[in-house]
């Protein structure tokens, strides 16, 4: 049973682990503490592995994630791949990850390592741009090859080469002295979370998989079966399935989670107190819970009243109003907490 739960929710598990890794790193970065990981990797790589032949190879590898190479690859895909939607997905992916990386760098503002660089680089350090963009860019190409290429030899060889290239690009940034190990790992972790979301969109746009034809009638039967299964593990399983289903269908829920992530980052940046953290967490729980309840109410009303009905509209509007009211109050409380810290 545990295996089945993990298989069904592996994306959520990976997302949670990656976010924990990033948040743990950010806590030390905002405290201006030297990460043990960075010191260990520095001694191993910078002091013991550097040599002229290896340096030449690392410079070539790091350039495989330069803007020129990625833009040229994107243009090639746009020109030579028959399915133009593939090219548009790759291009939009590159633009989004580049902008996201620059935004995160501006927010975190971690200085680059100094004193042992082998190439010239400017800008902030966390997360590593080459690592983050290469994971998102080549990771998406791996996904598209795996889903669209029928020749198994080409599929396995291409995915294997690109799968090795991504960590090598990250390693090259550490070797060349322009990034800490935590910059690279953080960039990879953020891109993995991003890819899990973006590939869902790509799958839908490119119609890579046929949608499952589950009618509302079948879903109601499943609800009846759930009532008969009162074991605790099944209760958790069905709850996670409900959240996952709402995530797939409700745009507002994704916006709430995105705002939650930004507030958490701001909380670490401005070092809010324990009581302020508790208030923020309670507000997250209230707004997201009300959004899930609103989704449940809308679904139930649609089942009961498939045709246009004023009373059905009234019920939906009230549920949506509850979410809006809680969100507005949360914004006001957030401003009370953060404005003094921003302008103080």
N, C-alpha and C positions, 0 to 999 in steps of 0.2 A: 504493500500500500504506500509506504514512504517513497519507494522508487517511482511509483506512478505520479505521486504529488510533485516530486522533483522534476520529472519529465514534463509535466504540464505547466509548471511555474518556473522553469529554469531561467527564463528571461528576467523575471522579477528578482530571483535570487542573485543572478549576475549583476543586475542593476544595483541592488542593495549593497553588495560587497564592494563594487567599484566606488560607489558614493561614500561608503565608510572609509575606504582607503584615501580618497581625495580629502575628506573632511579631517581625518587624522593628520594628514600632511599640512593642511591649511592652518590647523591649530598651532603647530610648531612654527610655521612660517610667520604667522601674525605675531607670535611671541618672540620673533627674531632668534629662535633657537637653532643650533646646528643639528641637523638630523644625523643620527648614527649611521643610517644607510648611506648618506652622502660621503661621510668620512671613510667608511669601509671601501666603497667603490672607488673613491679617489686614490687610496693607497694601492688598490689592486690594479686599476687601469692606468692612471697617470704615472705612477712611480715604477711600475713593473712591466707594462706591456708596450710602451711606446718604442717605436723604431721607425726609421725612414721608409722602408717598404710598406709597413702597416699604415703609416700616416698617408702615403699616396693612395692606398686602397680606400681608406676611410674618407678621404676628400671626394673620391669618385662616388662612393655610396651615399654620402650626405647630399650630394648634388642631385641624386635621383628623386629627392623630395623638394627641390628648389621650385620657385614659382615658374621658371621658364619650362622646366620639364613637365610639370603638372598641367600647365596651360596648353603646351604643345600636345600632350597626350589627350587632353579633353577635346581640342580642336580635331585631332585625328579621329576620335570616336564619333564626333558630330558629323564628320565628312564621310567616313567609310562604313559605319554601322548602319544597316538599312533601317532598322527600327529607330526612328528619330527620338522617340521617347527615352530610349536608353541614353543617348547623348545629353538630352535635357536633364535627366536625373543626375548624371555624372557632373555636369556643369553646375547645377544648382547645389549639389552636395559640396563641391569645391568652394563655391562662394559662401555658403552658410558656415562651413567649418572655419574658413579663414576669418570671417567676421566674428564668429564666436570666440576664436582664439585671441584675437586682438582685444575684444571686450574683456575677457577674463584677465589678460595681461594688464590691462589698464586698471581694473578693479584691485588686483592683488599687488602689483608693482613690486615684485621681488627682483632685486638686482642680480645680474649675471655673475657667475664666478669670475674672479679676477686673478691674474698673475700667471696663468698657465694655458692661455688660449693659443691654438695653432692657426686659427683663422680669425678674421675680423667680423664681429657681429655687433649689432646695436639693439636697443629695445630691452624690454623686461624679460625675465627668465621663466616664470611659471605661468601657465604650462608651456612646455616646449612646443613651438609652432611646427617644426619639422615632424616631431613625433605624433602630435595630435592630428595634423592634416594628413600625414602619410597613412596612419591607421584608418582614418575615415575614408580617404580617397582609394587606396589600394584594397582596403577591406570591402568597400562597396563593389569594386571590380571583381574581387574573389567571389562575392555573393552572386553577382550577375553571371559570371562564368559557370559557377556551380549549378545555377538554376537553368541556364539557357543553352549551354554547350552540351551536345549529345555524345560526342566522341569522348570516351572515358579517358583515354591516354592524354589527349590534349587538356582535358579538364583537370586531371590529377597533377600533371606536370606544371601547368600554369598556376594553379592554386598553390602548389608546393613552393614554387619559386617566389611568388608574391608573398606567401606566408612567411618565408625566411627573410625576405627583403625588409619587411616592416620592423622587426626587432633589430635588424642590422642598422637601419637608419637611426633608430633610437640610440643604439650603442655608439654609433659614429659621433653623435652630438656630445656624448659624455667623453669619449676618447679625445675629441678635438678641443675639449675644455671650455665649450661655450654653454654648457648646461650641467646642472646637478642631476644625479640619478633620480631624485624625487621629481624633478621637472619632467623627465621622460616618462616615468611610471604614471605620474599624474595626468600627463597628456594622453597616454594610452587609455587610462581608465575612463577619462571623460569621453573620449571618442567611442569607446565600446558602448557606453550608455547611449550616446547619440546615435550610433549605428543601429542599435536595437530598435530605436524609434523610427529612424529614416528608412530602414529596410522594410518595415511594415507599410510605409507609404509607397515605396518603390514597388512592392509586391502588388499593391492595389492598382497603382497607375499602369504598370506593365502587364497586369493580369497574369502573373506567373503561376498562380495556383487558382483552381476553381473554388469558388466559395461554397461552403457547406450549406445544403438546403434544409435548414432546420426551421420548421414552421412554429408559430406561437402555440399551436395545439400540442406539439411535441414538448415544448418548453414547460407547458402547464402540467403535462404528465410527469416530467422530471421533478417539478416542484412537489407533486404528490408523493413521489418516491422518496424525496428528501425528508418528508415528514415522518416516514416510517423508519428512517435511519437516524437514530438519535445519538450515535456514538460521537464523542467529542472530536475525534480526528476528522470525521466527515463534516462536522459543523465548520471547522477551520477551512477545510478544502473548498466547500461551497461558498464561503465568505470571500476567499481569494478569487474564486472564479467570477463572483459577482462584481468585484472591483475591477478585474481584468476586462470583463465585458463592458462595463461602464467606461473604462479607459478607451476602448476601441471605438465606441459610438458617441461619446460625449466630448465635444471640443472644450466646453467650459471646464470640465474636470482637469484636462491637460493644462489649461491656463492657471487653475488654482495650484496645481503641483509645481508649475514653473515659478509662480510667485513665491510659493513656499521655499523653493530652492534658493531664490534670490535673497529672501529674508534671512535664511540660515547663513548664507555667505556674509551678508551685512552684519549679522549678529557676531560672527567671528571677527570681522574687521573692526567693529566698534567696541568689542569686548563687553557686551551687555551683561547685566548681573544675572544671578541664578533666578531671582524672582521674575525678571523680564523674560528670561527663557521660558519659564513656566507659563507666563501669560501668552507668549507667542505660540507655544505648543498647543495650549487650549484653544486658541483661535483657529489654528490649522485644523484641529480635530472638529470644531464646530462647523466651519465653512464647508470642509470636504464631506463631512457626514450629511449635512443638509443637502449638498449637491447630489449625493448618492440617493438620499430619500426622495428628492425631487425627480430623479431619473426613474426610480421605482414607481412613483405616483403616476408619472406620465405614461409609462409602459402599461400600468394597470388600467388607466383611463382609456388608453387606445384599444385595449382588448375589450373592455366593457362597452365602449362607445366608438366603434370604427367610423361612424358617420359624423359629420359636423354637428355639434351640439353645444348650446350656450353654457349649460351647466358643466359640461366636461371642460370647456375652455376656462370657465371660472375656477375650477379646481386646479387646473394646470397653472393659471396665473398666480393664484395664492401660493402654491408651492414654489414657483420661481421667485415670487416676491420675498419669501422667507430667506432664500439664498442671497438675494440682492441686499436685503437689510443687514444680514449678518456680515456680508463682505464689506459693506460701507462702514459699519461699526469697527470692523477689524482694521480697515485703512486708517480710521481716525486714531485708534489706539496705537497703531504702528507709527503714525506721525508723532504722537506724543512721546513714544519711546526713542525714536531715531533722530528727530529734528534737533533736539538739544545736543546730541552727540555730533551731528554733522556740522552745526554752526557754532557749537560751544568752544 
